[in-house]
């Protein structure tokens, strides 16, 4: 640099490699390799752990109730995973029961919670007469769910004891139970 340019020239010291040049100091090379290997191993283990958790939770072929670490158990429902079959259950509401349905929804959900927690009801929701516009009341007219049970009779017993059936929300006479296999 010419004198008087106002900039000082920095000369690389022993701890600072020349920019763009390969660092030939074996100690610094070893340190860099160790940092790279450690980061790579950490990233790989993190990825593997997260993906194994994802697989265990979402793979429908794996019934998580057979593992000890992820099992949400219910003492009232001791059932072996191999005995259970999946069923698609559709049950319409009786006419003009929307207000009653809304009043009974909280106790219904509380009663169903052990089945959901135990993995016996992995999916459920309301059927609709039609999709409502934003701000309008949703026109629920029934329920659809997947239930894991030993038989259709067990499902009928579960539905028969539900508060929606007892209080006259569900039309038990129109209950549909279909053998089902989730993928």
MODELLER restraints for C-alpha pairs under 7 A, 6 or more apart:
rsr = mdl.restraints
at = mdl.atoms
rsr.add(forms.Gaussian(group=physical.xy_distance, feature=features.Distance(at['CA:12:A'], at['CA:18:A']), mean=5.90, stdev=0.5))
rsr.add(forms.Gaussian(group=physical.xy_distance, feature=features.Distance(at['CA:17:A'], at['CA:23:A']), mean=5.82, stdev=0.5))
rsr.add(forms.Gaussian(group=physical.xy_distance, feature=features.Distance(at['CA:56:A'], at['CA:62:A']), mean=6.87, stdev=0.5))
rsr.add(forms.Gaussian(group=physical.xy_distance, feature=features.Distance(at['CA:56:A'], at['CA:64:A']), mean=6.92, stdev=0.5))
rsr.add(forms.Gaussian(group=physical.xy_distance, feature=features.Distance(at['CA:60:A'], at['CA:182:A']), mean=6.68, stdev=0.5))
rsr.add(forms.Gaussian(group=physical.xy_distance, feature=features.Distance(at['CA:60:A'], at['CA:183:A']), mean=6.05, stdev=0.5))
rsr.add(forms.Gaussian(group=physical.xy_distance, feature=features.Distance(at['CA:63:A'], at['CA:81:A']), mean=6.90, stdev=0.5))
rsr.add(forms.Gaussian(group=physical.xy_distance, feature=features.Distance(at['CA:64:A'], at['CA:70:A']), mean=6.45, stdev=0.5))
rsr.add(forms.Gaussian(group=physical.xy_distance, feature=features.Distance(at['CA:64:A'], at['CA:71:A']), mean=6.13, stdev=0.5))
rsr.add(forms.Gaussian(group=physical.xy_distance, feature=features.Distance(at['CA:65:A'], at['CA:71:A']), mean=4.93, stdev=0.5))
rsr.add(forms.Gaussian(group=physical.xy_distance, feature=features.Distance(at['CA:65:A'], at['CA:81:A']), mean=6.82, stdev=0.5))
rsr.add(forms.Gaussian(group=physical.xy_distance, feature=features.Distance(at['CA:66:A'], at['CA:81:A']), mean=6.58, stdev=0.5))
rsr.add(forms.Gaussian(group=physical.xy_distance, feature=features.Distance(at['CA:72:A'], at['CA:117:A']), mean=5.98, stdev=0.5))
rsr.add(forms.Gaussian(group=physical.xy_distance, feature=features.Distance(at['CA:72:A'], at['CA:118:A']), mean=5.52, stdev=0.5))
rsr.add(forms.Gaussian(group=physical.xy_distance, feature=features.Distance(at['CA:73:A'], at['CA:118:A']), mean=5.28, stdev=0.5))
rsr.add(forms.Gaussian(group=physical.xy_distance, feature=features.Distance(at['CA:74:A'], at['CA:114:A']), mean=6.47, stdev=0.5))
rsr.add(forms.Gaussian(group=physical.xy_distance, feature=features.Distance(at['CA:74:A'], at['CA:118:A']), mean=5.61, stdev=0.5))
rsr.add(forms.Gaussian(group=physical.xy_distance, feature=features.Distance(at['CA:83:A'], at['CA:150:A']), mean=5.83, stdev=0.5))
rsr.add(forms.Gaussian(group=physical.xy_distance, feature=features.Distance(at['CA:84:A'], at['CA:148:A']), mean=5.55, stdev=0.5))
rsr.add(forms.Gaussian(group=physical.xy_distance, feature=features.Distance(at['CA:84:A'], at['CA:149:A']), mean=4.80, stdev=0.5))
rsr.add(forms.Gaussian(group=physical.xy_distance, feature=features.Distance(at['CA:84:A'], at['CA:150:A']), mean=4.74, stdev=0.5))
rsr.add(forms.Gaussian(group=physical.xy_distance, feature=features.Distance(at['CA:85:A'], at['CA:148:A']), mean=5.30, stdev=0.5))
rsr.add(forms.Gaussian(group=physical.xy_distance, feature=features.Distance(at['CA:85:A'], at['CA:149:A']), mean=5.41, stdev=0.5))
rsr.add(forms.Gaussian(group=physical.xy_distance, feature=features.Distance(at['CA:85:A'], at['CA:150:A']), mean=5.90, stdev=0.5))
rsr.add(forms.Gaussian(group=physical.xy_distance, feature=features.Distance(at['CA:86:A'], at['CA:146:A']), mean=6.62, stdev=0.5))
rsr.add(forms.Gaussian(group=physical.xy_distance, feature=features.Distance(at['CA:86:A'], at['CA:147:A']), mean=5.76, stdev=0.5))
rsr.add(forms.Gaussian(group=physical.xy_distance, feature=features.Distance(at['CA:86:A'], at['CA:148:A']), mean=4.48, stdev=0.5))
rsr.add(forms.Gaussian(group=physical.xy_distance, feature=features.Distance(at['CA:86:A'], at['CA:149:A']), mean=6.50, stdev=0.5))
rsr.add(forms.Gaussian(group=physical.xy_distance, feature=features.Distance(at['CA:86:A'], at['CA:179:A']), mean=6.28, stdev=0.5))
rsr.add(forms.Gaussian(group=physical.xy_distance, feature=features.Distance(at['CA:86:A'], at['CA:180:A']), mean=5.23, stdev=0.5))
rsr.add(forms.Gaussian(group=physical.xy_distance, feature=features.Distance(at['CA:86:A'], at['CA:181:A']), mean=6.07, stdev=0.5))
rsr.add(forms.Gaussian(group=physical.xy_distance, feature=features.Distance(at['CA:87:A'], at['CA:146:A']), mean=5.53, stdev=0.5))
rsr.add(forms.Gaussian(group=physical.xy_distance, feature=features.Distance(at['CA:87:A'], at['CA:147:A']), mean=5.34, stdev=0.5))
rsr.add(forms.Gaussian(group=physical.xy_distance, feature=features.Distance(at['CA:87:A'], at['CA:148:A']), mean=6.31, stdev=0.5))
rsr.add(forms.Gaussian(group=physical.xy_distance, feature=features.Distance(at['CA:87:A'], at['CA:177:A']), mean=6.34, stdev=0.5))
rsr.add(forms.Gaussian(group=physical.xy_distance, feature=features.Distance(at['CA:87:A'], at['CA:178:A']), mean=5.39, stdev=0.5))
rsr.add(forms.Gaussian(group=physical.xy_distance, feature=features.Distance(at['CA:87:A'], at['CA:179:A']), mean=4.54, stdev=0.5))
rsr.add(forms.Gaussian(group=physical.xy_distance, feature=features.Distance(at['CA:87:A'], at['CA:180:A']), mean=4.74, stdev=0.5))
rsr.add(forms.Gaussian(group=physical.xy_distance, feature=features.Distance(at['CA:88:A'], at['CA:145:A']), mean=5.96, stdev=0.5))
rsr.add(forms.Gaussian(group=physical.xy_distance, feature=features.Distance(at['CA:88:A'], at['CA:146:A']), mean=4.67, stdev=0.5))
rsr.add(forms.Gaussian(group=physical.xy_distance, feature=features.Distance(at['CA:88:A'], at['CA:147:A']), mean=6.61, stdev=0.5))
rsr.add(forms.Gaussian(group=physical.xy_distance, feature=features.Distance(at['CA:88:A'], at['CA:177:A']), mean=5.80, stdev=0.5))
rsr.add(forms.Gaussian(group=physical.xy_distance, feature=features.Distance(at['CA:88:A'], at['CA:178:A']), mean=5.00, stdev=0.5))
rsr.add(forms.Gaussian(group=physical.xy_distance, feature=features.Distance(at['CA:88:A'], at['CA:179:A']), mean=6.29, stdev=0.5))
rsr.add(forms.Gaussian(group=physical.xy_distance, feature=features.Distance(at['CA:88:A'], at['CA:180:A']), mean=5.65, stdev=0.5))
rsr.add(forms.Gaussian(group=physical.xy_distance, feature=features.Distance(at['CA:89:A'], at['CA:144:A']), mean=5.62, stdev=0.5))
rsr.add(forms.Gaussian(group=physical.xy_distance, feature=features.Distance(at['CA:89:A'], at['CA:145:A']), mean=5.25, stdev=0.5))
rsr.add(forms.Gaussian(group=physical.xy_distance, feature=features.Distance(at['CA:89:A'], at['CA:146:A']), mean=5.97, stdev=0.5))
rsr.add(forms.Gaussian(group=physical.xy_distance, feature=features.Distance(at['CA:89:A'], at['CA:176:A']), mean=5.74, stdev=0.5))
rsr.add(forms.Gaussian(group=physical.xy_distance, feature=features.Distance(at['CA:89:A'], at['CA:177:A']), mean=4.67, stdev=0.5))
rsr.add(forms.Gaussian(group=physical.xy_distance, feature=features.Distance(at['CA:89:A'], at['CA:178:A']), mean=6.40, stdev=0.5))
rsr.add(forms.Gaussian(group=physical.xy_distance, feature=features.Distance(at['CA:90:A'], at['CA:143:A']), mean=5.85, stdev=0.5))
rsr.add(forms.Gaussian(group=physical.xy_distance, feature=features.Distance(at['CA:90:A'], at['CA:144:A']), mean=4.50, stdev=0.5))
rsr.add(forms.Gaussian(group=physical.xy_distance, feature=features.Distance(at['CA:90:A'], at['CA:145:A']), mean=6.67, stdev=0.5))
rsr.add(forms.Gaussian(group=physical.xy_distance, feature=features.Distance(at['CA:90:A'], at['CA:175:A']), mean=6.13, stdev=0.5))
rsr.add(forms.Gaussian(group=physical.xy_distance, feature=features.Distance(at['CA:90:A'], at['CA:176:A']), mean=5.13, stdev=0.5))
rsr.add(forms.Gaussian(group=physical.xy_distance, feature=features.Distance(at['CA:90:A'], at['CA:177:A']), mean=6.59, stdev=0.5))
rsr.add(forms.Gaussian(group=physical.xy_distance, feature=features.Distance(at['CA:91:A'], at['CA:142:A']), mean=5.68, stdev=0.5))
rsr.add(forms.Gaussian(group=physical.xy_distance, feature=features.Distance(at['CA:91:A'], at['CA:143:A']), mean=5.40, stdev=0.5))
rsr.add(forms.Gaussian(group=physical.xy_distance, feature=features.Distance(at['CA:91:A'], at['CA:144:A']), mean=6.52, stdev=0.5))
rsr.add(forms.Gaussian(group=physical.xy_distance, feature=features.Distance(at['CA:91:A'], at['CA:170:A']), mean=6.47, stdev=0.5))
rsr.add(forms.Gaussian(group=physical.xy_distance, feature=features.Distance(at['CA:91:A'], at['CA:171:A']), mean=6.65, stdev=0.5))
rsr.add(forms.Gaussian(group=physical.xy_distance, feature=features.Distance(at['CA:91:A'], at['CA:172:A']), mean=7.00, stdev=0.5))
rsr.add(forms.Gaussian(group=physical.xy_distance, feature=features.Distance(at['CA:91:A'], at['CA:174:A']), mean=6.38, stdev=0.5))
rsr.add(forms.Gaussian(group=physical.xy_distance, feature=features.Distance(at['CA:91:A'], at['CA:175:A']), mean=4.66, stdev=0.5))
rsr.add(forms.Gaussian(group=physical.xy_distance, feature=features.Distance(at['CA:91:A'], at['CA:176:A']), mean=6.21, stdev=0.5))
rsr.add(forms.Gaussian(group=physical.xy_distance, feature=features.Distance(at['CA:92:A'], at['CA:141:A']), mean=6.04, stdev=0.5))
rsr.add(forms.Gaussian(group=physical.xy_distance, feature=features.Distance(at['CA:92:A'], at['CA:142:A']), mean=3.93, stdev=0.5))
rsr.add(forms.Gaussian(group=physical.xy_distance, feature=features.Distance(at['CA:92:A'], at['CA:143:A']), mean=6.24, stdev=0.5))
rsr.add(forms.Gaussian(group=physical.xy_distance, feature=features.Distance(at['CA:92:A'], at['CA:170:A']), mean=5.88, stdev=0.5))
rsr.add(forms.Gaussian(group=physical.xy_distance, feature=features.Distance(at['CA:92:A'], at['CA:171:A']), mean=5.71, stdev=0.5))
rsr.add(forms.Gaussian(group=physical.xy_distance, feature=features.Distance(at['CA:92:A'], at['CA:174:A']), mean=6.74, stdev=0.5))
rsr.add(forms.Gaussian(group=physical.xy_distance, feature=features.Distance(at['CA:93:A'], at['CA:141:A']), mean=5.21, stdev=0.5))
rsr.add(forms.Gaussian(group=physical.xy_distance, feature=features.Distance(at['CA:93:A'], at['CA:142:A']), mean=4.63, stdev=0.5))
rsr.add(forms.Gaussian(group=physical.xy_distance, feature=features.Distance(at['CA:93:A'], at['CA:169:A']), mean=5.45, stdev=0.5))
rsr.add(forms.Gaussian(group=physical.xy_distance, feature=features.Distance(at['CA:93:A'], at['CA:170:A']), mean=4.26, stdev=0.5))
rsr.add(forms.Gaussian(group=physical.xy_distance, feature=features.Distance(at['CA:93:A'], at['CA:171:A']), mean=5.25, stdev=0.5))
rsr.add(forms.Gaussian(group=physical.xy_distance, feature=features.Distance(at['CA:94:A'], at['CA:169:A']), mean=5.74, stdev=0.5))
rsr.add(forms.Gaussian(group=physical.xy_distance, feature=features.Distance(at['CA:94:A'], at['CA:170:A']), mean=5.69, stdev=0.5))
rsr.add(forms.Gaussian(group=physical.xy_distance, feature=features.Distance(at['CA:94:A'], at['CA:171:A']), mean=5.07, stdev=0.5))
rsr.add(forms.Gaussian(group=physical.xy_distance, feature=features.Distance(at['CA:97:A'], at['CA:169:A']), mean=5.89, stdev=0.5))
rsr.add(forms.Gaussian(group=physical.xy_distance, feature=features.Distance(at['CA:98:A'], at['CA:140:A']), mean=6.85, stdev=0.5))
rsr.add(forms.Gaussian(group=physical.xy_distance, feature=features.Distance(at['CA:100:A'], at['CA:169:A']), mean=6.94, stdev=0.5))
rsr.add(forms.Gaussian(group=physical.xy_distance, feature=features.Distance(at['CA:101:A'], at['CA:169:A']), mean=6.12, stdev=0.5))
rsr.add(forms.Gaussian(group=physical.xy_distance, feature=features.Distance(at['CA:108:A'], at['CA:163:A']), mean=5.89, stdev=0.5))
rsr.add(forms.Gaussian(group=physical.xy_distance, feature=features.Distance(at['CA:108:A'], at['CA:164:A']), mean=6.78, stdev=0.5))
rsr.add(forms.Gaussian(group=physical.xy_distance, feature=features.Distance(at['CA:115:A'], at['CA:121:A']), mean=5.76, stdev=0.5))
rsr.add(forms.Gaussian(group=physical.xy_distance, feature=features.Distance(at['CA:116:A'], at['CA:122:A']), mean=6.20, stdev=0.5))
rsr.add(forms.Gaussian(group=physical.xy_distance, feature=features.Distance(at['CA:120:A'], at['CA:147:A']), mean=5.65, stdev=0.5))
rsr.add(forms.Gaussian(group=physical.xy_distance, feature=features.Distance(at['CA:120:A'], at['CA:148:A']), mean=4.85, stdev=0.5))
rsr.add(forms.Gaussian(group=physical.xy_distance, feature=features.Distance(at['CA:121:A'], at['CA:146:A']), mean=5.75, stdev=0.5))
rsr.add(forms.Gaussian(group=physical.xy_distance, feature=features.Distance(at['CA:121:A'], at['CA:147:A']), mean=4.69, stdev=0.5))
rsr.add(forms.Gaussian(group=physical.xy_distance, feature=features.Distance(at['CA:121:A'], at['CA:148:A']), mean=6.38, stdev=0.5))
rsr.add(forms.Gaussian(group=physical.xy_distance, feature=features.Distance(at['CA:122:A'], at['CA:146:A']), mean=6.30, stdev=0.5))
rsr.add(forms.Gaussian(group=physical.xy_distance, feature=features.Distance(at['CA:123:A'], at['CA:145:A']), mean=5.36, stdev=0.5))
rsr.add(forms.Gaussian(group=physical.xy_distance, feature=features.Distance(at['CA:123:A'], at['CA:146:A']), mean=5.31, stdev=0.5))
rsr.add(forms.Gaussian(group=physical.xy_distance, feature=features.Distance(at['CA:124:A'], at['CA:144:A']), mean=5.68, stdev=0.5))
rsr.add(forms.Gaussian(group=physical.xy_distance, feature=features.Distance(at['CA:124:A'], at['CA:145:A']), mean=3.98, stdev=0.5))
rsr.add(forms.Gaussian(group=physical.xy_distance, feature=features.Distance(at['CA:124:A'], at['CA:146:A']), mean=6.45, stdev=0.5))
rsr.add(forms.Gaussian(group=physical.xy_distance, feature=features.Distance(at['CA:125:A'], at['CA:143:A']), mean=5.78, stdev=0.5))
rsr.add(forms.Gaussian(group=physical.xy_distance, feature=features.Distance(at['CA:125:A'], at['CA:144:A']), mean=5.54, stdev=0.5))
rsr.add(forms.Gaussian(group=physical.xy_distance, feature=features.Distance(at['CA:125:A'], at['CA:145:A']), mean=6.36, stdev=0.5))
rsr.add(forms.Gaussian(group=physical.xy_distance, feature=features.Distance(at['CA:126:A'], at['CA:140:A']), mean=6.03, stdev=0.5))
rsr.add(forms.Gaussian(group=physical.xy_distance, feature=features.Distance(at['CA:126:A'], at['CA:142:A']), mean=5.66, stdev=0.5))
rsr.add(forms.Gaussian(group=physical.xy_distance, feature=features.Distance(at['CA:126:A'], at['CA:143:A']), mean=4.40, stdev=0.5))
rsr.add(forms.Gaussian(group=physical.xy_distance, feature=features.Distance(at['CA:126:A'], at['CA:144:A']), mean=6.10, stdev=0.5))
rsr.add(forms.Gaussian(group=physical.xy_distance, feature=features.Distance(at['CA:127:A'], at['CA:140:A']), mean=5.74, stdev=0.5))
rsr.add(forms.Gaussian(group=physical.xy_distance, feature=features.Distance(at['CA:127:A'], at['CA:141:A']), mean=5.71, stdev=0.5))
rsr.add(forms.Gaussian(group=physical.xy_distance, feature=features.Distance(at['CA:127:A'], at['CA:142:A']), mean=4.97, stdev=0.5))
rsr.add(forms.Gaussian(group=physical.xy_distance, feature=features.Distance(at['CA:127:A'], at['CA:143:A']), mean=5.35, stdev=0.5))
rsr.add(forms.Gaussian(group=physical.xy_distance, feature=features.Distance(at['CA:127:A'], at['CA:144:A']), mean=6.51, stdev=0.5))
rsr.add(forms.Gaussian(group=physical.xy_distance, feature=features.Distance(at['CA:128:A'], at['CA:139:A']), mean=5.47, stdev=0.5))
rsr.add(forms.Gaussian(group=physical.xy_distance, feature=features.Distance(at['CA:128:A'], at['CA:140:A']), mean=4.44, stdev=0.5))
rsr.add(forms.Gaussian(group=physical.xy_distance, feature=features.Distance(at['CA:128:A'], at['CA:141:A']), mean=5.38, stdev=0.5))
rsr.add(forms.Gaussian(group=physical.xy_distance, feature=features.Distance(at['CA:129:A'], at['CA:139:A']), mean=5.55, stdev=0.5))
rsr.add(forms.Gaussian(group=physical.xy_distance, feature=features.Distance(at['CA:129:A'], at['CA:140:A']), mean=6.23, stdev=0.5))
rsr.add(forms.Gaussian(group=physical.xy_distance, feature=features.Distance(at['CA:129:A'], at['CA:141:A']), mean=5.93, stdev=0.5))
rsr.add(forms.Gaussian(group=physical.xy_distance, feature=features.Distance(at['CA:130:A'], at['CA:139:A']), mean=6.52, stdev=0.5))
rsr.add(forms.Gaussian(group=physical.xy_distance, feature=features.Distance(at['CA:132:A'], at['CA:138:A']), mean=5.58, stdev=0.5))
rsr.add(forms.Gaussian(group=physical.xy_distance, feature=features.Distance(at['CA:149:A'], at['CA:155:A']), mean=6.60, stdev=0.5))
rsr.add(forms.Gaussian(group=physical.xy_distance, feature=features.Distance(at['CA:152:A'], at['CA:177:A']), mean=7.00, stdev=0.5))
rsr.add(forms.Gaussian(group=physical.xy_distance, feature=features.Distance(at['CA:159:A'], at['CA:165:A']), mean=6.77, stdev=0.5))
rsr.add(forms.Gaussian(group=physical.xy_distance, feature=features.Distance(at['CA:164:A'], at['CA:170:A']), mean=5.54, stdev=0.5))
rsr.add(forms.Gaussian(group=physical.xy_distance, feature=features.Distance(at['CA:165:A'], at['CA:172:A']), mean=6.58, stdev=0.5))
